[in-house]
Amino acid sequence: MRRIRQRRDSEAELDITAFMNLMIVLVPILLLGMVFTRITVVEVSLPPAAALATAPDEHKQVEVVIRADGLRVDFPRGVALKRIPLTDQGEYDFELLSLVLQEVKRQLLEQGIERRNITLLPEKDIDYQTIVAAMDTVRSFRTLVAASVVDAALFPEIAFGDAPAAPGEAG
């Protein structure tokens, strides 16, 4: 005896519930796991050498020397105005640096000099984060204007150089 097979012409159902459940869980997890970064670019340009030699008020250049034992503000160029030692926690005192630079800026404005440039002179072994913090400090400071806190410009045009040899250091 032969059995007769009946053909079933039924359509297979596509069950995507498991896939949808996976997407419902996976998308929020991936979104929460994203790292949001903010990249800021600061343009640093060096003036031509010929302009440096003939620049008026060249001696009125403001410099910040960053050493392992603290900061030094030079104004005019090469003349130590203020030495800022490390804090008791061994960190740089950028708040005091900001106050000193605000006073220098005020004195320059009283003399009728609008100075926007500053030179940072870090030693070779100064870490990158310290240099970035110094750049942020010399660029602007927070102040209260008309009942709101704003960033006021200090010295937004930053140039770099090498720190001069420390006293007693063979150069």
Secondary structure as UniProt FT lines:
FT   HELIX           17..33
FT   HELIX           49..54
FT   TURN            56..57
FT   HELIX           58..60
FT   STRAND          63..67
FT   TURN            68..69
FT   STRAND          70..74
FT   TURN            77..78
FT   STRAND          80..85
FT   TURN            88..89
FT   HELIX           94..110
FT   TURN            111..112
FT   STRAND          117..122
FT   TURN            124..125
FT   HELIX           128..139
FT   STRAND          140..145
FT   TURN            146..147
FT   STRAND          148..153
FT   STRAND          157..160
FT   TURN            167..168
//
